[in-house]
């Protein structure tokens, strides 16, 4: 089983444990599973990806997939371009980028 397969399986299990049936979504339309797997594998536990699938907020790291505690009613917007932010990508501790717009964010922008 590849790293992508393990990650997808863990995301599916986490979503099911939160009550979302498998036939309610297609992960490939929500995000790119291979890119997500490469991202978390390349950064180890220093990389934390936050995403939302059908209203269920997830945190994905190399070692775990979990439900994010703070649930929001609507996605935040980018302070630079006002596009909805579905995730914040952090490759190193000092670089945070909004996804999908790609604008650079300050660390505490959305906290």
Secondary structure as UniProt FT lines:
FT   HELIX           3..17
FT   TURN            18..19
FT   HELIX           22..24
FT   HELIX           27..30
FT   HELIX           33..43
FT   HELIX           44..46
FT   STRAND          49..53
FT   TURN            54..55
FT   STRAND          56..60
FT   STRAND          65..67
FT   TURN            79..81
FT   STRAND          87..92
FT   TURN            93..94
FT   STRAND          95..99
FT   TURN            100..101
FT   STRAND          104..105
FT   TURN            107..110
//
